[in-house]
Amino acid sequence: MTDISFEAQMLHTPYEKPDAYNALSMPIYQSVAYEFETATAMEDAFCARTTDHTYSRITNPTVQYFENRVRKASGANNVTAVNSGMAAISNTFFTLAYAGANIVTSPHLFGNTYAFFKNTLTGFDVDIRFCDLTNLDEVRSKVDDKTCGIFLEVITNPQMEVADLKALAAIAHATGAPLIADTTIIPFSTFHANNFGVDIEVISSTKYISGGATGLGGLILDYGTFNWSHHKILKMWQGPLGTEAFTTRMRREIHRNIGAYMIPQAAYMQTLGLETLDLRFRRQASTTLELAKRLESLEGIVSVNYTGLENNPFYAISKEQFGDLPGAMLTFDLASREACFSLIDHVKLIRRATNLFDNKSLIIHPASTIYGTFPESVRKSMHLKQETIRLSVGLESTDDLYNDISQAIKAS
């Protein structure tokens, strides 16, 4: 059967090679190295003339099976699994960037992503051009023939901003640059990034995919649709490899040299997580939408920010791109930083912790934690407010979460 649902695809992706014991779940191949029958077979594997495994820093059967499942589910041409979402971003841009290149992006980024661009890449003479990605004229003014990519989060964390992906893709492609998107907040079970012009997708698989925060991981999805002939470095790979240039350079050079491949235990757990991904996402996102509506009328809450609310400024573009359920994260503002701290101190069910899309709901004050070491001037430029609380919604009922927040406000 070829015409099967996402859920069935996740459950029935075949192994590349039959398992010796017919195990229903791909075993964890903890082995570091792999034996060969001949010197010629070893040479062919090390020189990429075969797909045989050589060393688990480069490929591993358990990880490869996880990659294959994601590839079939997402429609990506190539998938590379690494050991965190930040590893996915760093491997992507160490493949794309070069001295003298520039990256056009928004200041509305997750804290470590912002720091990677602002502090790490600039040390390699890469120009980071921050701008308002919802202002297309401003974006056009920033891109040029040395732009190696436009990068964004499809819904920014925690500002909850949504840019027009098709419009950004048109600008990027007209300049000869790819559009790279962090889609962690909306899983590929419901959101198909390539349909909106995204060329490379990066995901923190620690979030929805792992299924209850069972392990760290990241994914790089290359849709194989971009022409790399104008890229300073990848054009040399484009000749023999065509649209495979990005993934081939990354896997043969950057990925091997940095050494951030996913470990087999994480791949095993996240493969299991894939099997319930869509069920969990729909439950969590439905709860988030209902909770957001109820929190709007809760005394003590100044405002609620969730792009699934009809009064949200990004509602129309969010609905067009993500449908009725734009993720399981919302933010809400209280009167002051002190009020935020007091509410967080008084919740009884919701956990005080970072991370997103665990099975348990998690609450955090972003300005004092994720961005706590940033100068106040930088926080202001990123539009991070001291009055904002971020809530990652888990699998609890809407009533349980609403009642917990309500009692915490009253106790405050």
C-alpha positions as CSV (number, residue, x, y, z in Angstrom):
1,M,0.0,0.0,0.0
2,T,1.3,3.5,-0.9
3,D,-1.7,5.7,-0.2
4,I,-1.8,5.5,3.6
5,S,-2.3,8.0,6.4
6,F,0.4,9.8,8.3
7,E,-0.4,7.7,11.4
8,A,-0.1,4.5,9.4
9,Q,3.2,5.7,7.8
10,M,4.6,6.3,11.2
11,L,3.7,2.8,12.4
12,H,4.7,0.8,9.4
13,T,7.9,2.3,7.9
14,P,10.0,-0.8,7.0
15,Y,13.6,-1.3,8.1
16,E,16.3,-0.9,5.5
17,K,17.5,-4.4,6.3
18,P,15.5,-7.2,8.0
19,D,16.1,-7.6,11.7
20,A,17.6,-10.9,12.7
21,Y,14.9,-11.4,15.3
22,N,12.0,-9.8,13.6
23,A,11.7,-7.1,16.3
24,L,8.7,-4.8,15.9
25,S,10.7,-1.8,17.2
26,M,14.0,-1.0,15.7
27,P,16.7,-2.2,18.1
28,I,19.2,0.2,19.6
29,Y,22.5,-0.4,17.8
30,Q,24.9,0.8,20.5
31,S,27.9,-0.3,18.5
32,V,30.5,2.3,17.6
33,A,32.2,0.6,14.7
34,Y,31.2,-2.0,12.0
35,E,33.1,-4.9,10.6
36,F,33.7,-5.5,6.8
37,E,34.4,-8.7,5.0
38,T,37.1,-7.2,2.6
39,A,39.4,-4.2,2.3
40,T,37.5,-3.2,-0.9
41,A,34.2,-3.2,0.9
42,M,35.7,-1.0,3.6
43,E,37.1,1.4,1.1
44,D,33.8,1.6,-0.7
45,A,31.9,2.4,2.5
46,F,34.4,5.0,3.7
47,C,34.5,6.7,0.3
48,A,30.6,6.9,0.2
49,R,30.3,4.5,-2.7
50,T,28.0,2.3,-0.6
51,T,25.6,3.1,2.3
52,D,27.2,0.7,4.7
53,H,27.8,2.0,8.2
54,T,31.4,2.7,9.2
55,Y,31.3,4.6,12.5
56,S,28.4,5.8,14.6
57,R,29.6,9.4,14.7
58,I,28.7,9.4,10.9
59,T,25.8,7.0,10.6
60,N,24.1,4.5,12.8
61,P,21.3,2.0,12.0
62,T,19.0,3.1,14.8
63,V,19.4,6.8,13.9
64,Q,19.1,6.1,10.2
65,Y,15.8,4.4,10.7
66,F,14.5,7.4,12.6
67,E,15.7,9.7,9.8
68,N,13.9,7.5,7.3
69,R,10.7,7.6,9.2
70,V,10.9,11.4,9.3
71,R,11.7,11.6,5.6
72,K,8.7,9.5,4.7
73,A,6.4,11.5,7.0
74,S,7.6,14.9,6.0
75,G,8.2,14.5,2.3
76,A,11.8,15.8,2.7
77,N,14.4,14.7,0.2
78,N,17.0,14.2,3.0
79,V,16.8,14.2,6.8
80,T,19.8,14.4,9.2
81,A,19.3,13.8,12.9
82,V,21.6,15.6,15.3
83,N,21.8,15.8,19.1
84,S,19.8,19.0,19.7
85,G,17.8,21.7,18.0
86,M,20.8,24.1,18.3
87,A,23.0,21.5,16.6
88,A,20.5,21.5,13.7
89,I,20.7,25.2,13.4
90,S,24.5,25.4,13.8
91,N,25.2,22.5,11.3
92,T,22.9,24.2,8.8
93,F,24.6,27.5,8.9
94,F,28.1,26.2,9.1
95,T,27.2,24.5,5.8
96,L,25.7,27.7,4.3
97,A,27.7,30.6,5.7
98,Y,31.2,31.8,4.8
99,A,33.4,34.8,5.6
100,G,31.8,37.8,4.0
101,A,28.3,36.3,3.7
102,N,25.2,37.6,5.4
103,I,22.1,36.1,7.0
104,V,18.8,38.0,7.1
105,T,16.7,37.2,10.1
106,S,14.5,38.6,12.8
107,P,15.6,39.7,16.3
108,H,12.6,37.7,17.5
109,L,14.4,34.5,18.1
110,F,14.9,31.9,20.8
111,G,17.7,33.0,23.1
112,N,20.4,30.6,22.0
113,T,19.6,31.0,18.4
114,Y,20.0,34.8,18.7
115,A,23.3,34.3,20.6
116,F,24.6,31.8,17.9
117,F,23.9,34.4,15.2
118,K,25.0,37.5,17.1
119,N,28.0,36.2,19.0
120,T,29.2,33.0,17.3
121,L,28.8,33.5,13.6
122,T,29.9,37.1,13.6
123,G,33.2,35.8,14.9
124,F,33.6,34.1,11.6
125,D,33.0,37.4,9.7
126,V,29.4,36.6,8.9
127,D,27.1,39.6,8.9
128,I,23.8,39.1,10.7
129,R,21.2,41.5,9.4
130,F,18.3,41.8,11.8
131,C,15.0,43.2,10.5
132,D,11.3,43.0,10.7
133,L,10.4,40.0,8.6
134,T,6.8,41.1,8.5
135,N,7.9,44.2,6.6
136,L,8.7,42.9,3.1
137,D,10.2,46.2,1.9
138,E,12.6,46.1,4.8
139,V,13.5,42.5,4.0
140,R,14.2,43.4,0.4
141,S,16.5,46.2,1.5
142,K,18.6,43.7,3.5
143,V,19.2,40.9,1.0
144,D,21.9,41.0,-1.6
145,D,24.1,38.6,-3.6
146,K,26.0,37.6,-0.5
147,T,22.9,36.6,1.5
148,C,23.3,32.9,2.2
149,G,19.9,32.5,3.7
150,I,16.8,34.1,5.2
151,F,16.0,32.5,8.5
152,L,13.0,32.6,10.7
153,E,10.9,30.8,13.3
154,V,7.5,30.1,11.8
155,I,5.9,31.4,15.1
156,T,8.4,33.2,17.2
157,N,9.2,32.2,20.7
158,P,7.9,33.9,22.8
159,Q,6.8,37.0,20.8
160,M,4.3,34.9,18.8
161,E,5.0,36.7,15.5
162,V,4.1,35.1,12.2
163,A,5.6,36.2,8.9
164,D,4.4,35.4,5.4
165,L,6.4,32.4,4.3
166,K,5.5,32.5,0.6
167,A,6.4,36.2,0.4
168,L,9.7,35.6,2.1
169,A,10.5,32.6,-0.1
170,A,9.9,34.8,-3.2
171,I,12.3,37.4,-2.0
172,A,14.9,34.8,-1.0
173,H,14.7,32.9,-4.2
174,A,14.8,36.0,-6.4
175,T,18.1,36.8,-4.7
176,G,19.5,33.3,-5.1
177,A,19.2,32.5,-1.3
178,P,17.3,29.7,0.4
179,L,14.6,30.1,3.0
180,I,15.4,28.3,6.2
181,A,12.7,27.9,8.9
182,D,12.6,26.6,12.4
183,T,9.3,24.8,12.5
184,T,9.6,23.3,16.0
185,I,6.3,24.9,17.1
186,I,4.2,23.2,14.5
187,P,5.0,19.5,13.7
188,F,5.2,18.2,10.1
189,S,2.2,16.0,10.8
190,T,0.0,19.0,10.1
191,F,2.3,21.7,8.6
192,H,4.1,21.1,5.3
193,A,6.7,23.8,5.2
194,N,7.8,23.0,1.6
195,N,4.4,23.9,0.4
196,F,5.1,27.5,1.5
197,G,8.5,27.8,-0.1
198,V,10.7,26.6,2.7
199,D,13.9,25.0,1.4
200,I,15.5,23.8,4.6
201,E,13.6,23.0,7.8
202,V,15.2,22.8,11.3
203,I,13.4,21.2,14.2
204,S,14.1,20.6,17.8
205,S,12.9,17.0,18.0
206,T,13.3,17.3,21.8
207,K,9.9,18.9,21.8
208,Y,6.8,17.3,20.2
209,I,8.6,14.3,18.6
210,S,10.3,12.9,21.7
211,G,7.0,12.4,23.4
212,G,7.4,13.6,27.0
213,A,10.9,15.0,26.8
214,T,12.6,11.6,26.7
215,G,15.7,12.9,25.1
216,L,17.5,15.7,23.2
217,G,17.5,15.8,19.5
218,G,17.4,17.9,16.3
219,L,16.5,17.4,12.7
220,I,17.6,19.1,9.4
221,L,15.1,18.5,6.6
222,D,16.4,19.3,3.1
223,Y,13.6,19.3,0.5
224,G,16.0,19.1,-2.4
225,T,14.3,21.9,-4.3
226,F,16.9,24.7,-4.2
227,N,19.4,25.5,-7.0
228,W,22.8,26.0,-5.3
229,S,24.6,27.2,-8.5
230,H,24.9,30.8,-7.2
231,H,26.2,29.9,-3.7
232,K,29.9,30.7,-3.3
233,I,30.7,27.3,-1.8
234,L,27.8,24.9,-2.7
235,K,28.0,25.7,-6.4
236,M,31.2,23.5,-6.4
237,W,29.1,20.7,-5.0
238,Q,26.1,21.5,-7.3
239,G,27.8,20.3,-10.4
240,P,28.1,16.6,-9.6
241,L,25.3,16.5,-7.1
242,G,22.6,18.9,-8.2
243,T,20.0,19.7,-5.5
244,E,21.8,17.2,-3.2
245,A,24.6,19.7,-2.7
246,F,23.6,21.1,0.7
247,T,23.0,17.8,2.5
248,T,26.1,16.1,0.9
249,R,28.4,18.9,2.0
250,M,26.9,19.0,5.4
251,R,27.1,15.2,6.0
252,R,30.5,14.7,4.4
253,E,32.2,17.7,5.9
254,I,30.4,19.8,8.5
255,H,28.4,17.1,10.2
256,R,31.4,14.8,10.4
257,N,33.9,17.4,11.6
258,I,31.6,19.0,14.3
259,G,30.5,15.6,15.6
260,A,27.0,16.3,16.7
261,Y,25.2,13.2,15.4
262,M,22.2,11.9,17.3
263,I,22.9,9.1,19.7
264,P,21.1,5.8,19.1
265,Q,19.2,5.8,22.4
266,A,17.6,9.2,21.6
267,A,16.8,8.0,18.1
268,Y,15.0,4.9,19.5
269,M,13.0,7.0,22.0
270,Q,12.1,9.6,19.3
271,T,11.1,6.9,16.8
272,L,8.6,5.7,19.4
273,G,7.5,9.3,19.9
274,L,6.7,9.7,16.2
275,E,4.1,7.0,16.6
276,T,1.9,9.2,18.8
277,L,3.1,12.6,17.6
278,D,-0.1,13.5,15.7
279,L,-2.4,12.4,18.5
280,R,-0.5,14.3,21.2
281,F,-0.2,17.4,19.1
282,R,-3.9,17.6,18.3
283,R,-4.8,17.1,22.0
284,Q,-2.3,19.7,23.2
285,A,-3.1,22.3,20.5
286,S,-6.8,21.9,21.0
287,T,-6.4,22.4,24.7
288,T,-4.2,25.5,24.0
289,L,-6.9,27.1,21.9
290,E,-9.6,26.5,24.4
291,L,-7.5,27.7,27.3
292,A,-6.4,30.8,25.4
293,K,-10.1,31.8,24.9
294,R,-10.9,31.2,28.6
295,L,-7.9,33.1,29.9
296,E,-8.9,36.2,28.0
297,S,-11.7,36.8,30.4
298,L,-9.8,35.8,33.6
299,E,-9.4,38.7,36.0
300,G,-5.8,39.6,36.6
301,I,-4.6,38.7,33.0
302,V,-3.9,41.8,31.0
303,S,-3.7,40.1,27.6
304,V,-3.3,36.6,25.9
305,N,-1.1,36.0,22.9
306,Y,-2.0,33.0,20.8
307,T,-2.3,33.2,17.0
308,G,-5.3,30.9,17.0
309,L,-7.4,33.7,18.6
310,E,-9.5,35.6,16.1
311,N,-8.5,39.0,17.6
312,N,-4.7,38.2,17.3
313,P,-3.0,40.4,14.7
314,F,-1.4,37.4,13.0
315,Y,-4.6,35.3,13.0
316,A,-5.3,35.4,9.2
317,I,-1.7,34.5,8.1
318,S,-1.5,31.9,10.9
319,K,-4.7,30.2,9.8
320,E,-3.6,30.3,6.2
321,Q,-0.3,28.6,7.0
322,F,-1.0,26.5,10.0
323,G,-4.8,25.9,10.0
324,D,-6.9,26.0,13.1
325,L,-4.3,24.7,15.6
326,P,-1.2,26.8,15.6
327,G,0.8,25.0,18.2
328,A,0.7,24.2,21.9
329,M,2.4,27.3,23.3
330,L,0.8,30.6,24.4
331,T,1.9,33.6,26.3
332,F,0.0,36.0,28.6
333,D,0.8,39.3,30.2
334,L,0.1,40.3,33.8
335,A,0.4,43.7,35.4
336,S,4.1,43.4,36.4
337,R,7.1,41.2,36.7
338,E,6.3,40.8,40.4
339,A,2.8,39.5,39.5
340,C,4.4,37.0,37.0
341,F,6.8,35.7,39.7
342,S,4.0,35.4,42.2
343,L,1.7,33.5,39.8
344,I,4.5,31.1,38.9
345,D,5.3,30.5,42.6
346,H,1.6,29.6,43.3
347,V,0.8,27.2,40.5
348,K,0.2,23.7,41.9
349,L,-0.2,21.5,38.8
350,I,1.8,23.2,36.1
351,R,5.5,22.6,36.4
352,R,8.0,25.4,36.8
353,A,10.5,24.4,34.0
354,T,11.8,25.3,30.6
355,N,11.3,23.2,27.4
356,L,8.3,23.0,25.2
357,F,5.6,20.4,24.4
358,D,6.4,18.0,27.2
359,N,3.4,15.8,28.2
360,K,3.3,18.0,31.3
361,S,2.4,21.7,31.1
362,L,5.4,24.0,31.8
363,I,5.4,27.6,32.9
364,I,8.3,30.1,32.7
365,H,9.1,33.8,32.8
366,P,11.3,34.2,29.6
367,A,12.8,37.6,30.3
368,S,14.4,36.5,33.6
369,T,15.4,33.0,32.5
370,I,16.0,32.2,28.8
371,Y,17.0,35.8,28.3
372,G,18.1,36.5,31.8
373,T,21.7,37.2,31.0
374,F,20.9,39.4,28.0
375,P,21.4,43.2,28.5
376,E,18.2,45.1,29.0
377,S,18.8,47.0,25.8
378,V,19.0,43.7,23.8
379,R,15.8,42.4,25.5
380,K,14.0,45.6,24.5
381,S,15.2,45.2,20.9
382,M,13.8,41.7,20.9
383,H,10.5,43.0,22.3
384,L,10.8,40.8,25.4
385,K,8.6,42.1,28.2
386,Q,9.0,41.6,31.9
387,E,5.2,41.2,32.2
388,T,5.1,38.1,29.9
389,I,4.6,34.5,31.0
390,R,5.1,31.6,28.6
391,L,3.0,28.4,28.9
392,S,3.7,25.2,27.1
393,V,0.5,23.2,27.2
394,G,0.7,19.4,27.9
395,L,-1.9,16.7,28.0
396,E,-3.8,17.8,31.1
397,S,-7.4,18.9,30.6
398,T,-8.4,22.5,29.9
399,D,-10.3,22.7,33.2
400,D,-7.3,21.5,35.2
401,L,-5.0,24.1,33.6
402,Y,-7.5,27.0,33.8
403,N,-8.3,26.2,37.5
404,D,-4.6,26.1,38.4
405,I,-3.9,29.4,36.8
406,S,-7.0,30.9,38.3
407,Q,-6.2,29.8,41.9
408,A,-2.6,31.0,41.4
409,I,-3.8,34.5,40.5
410,K,-6.1,34.6,43.5
411,A,-3.4,33.3,45.8
412,S,-1.1,36.1,44.4
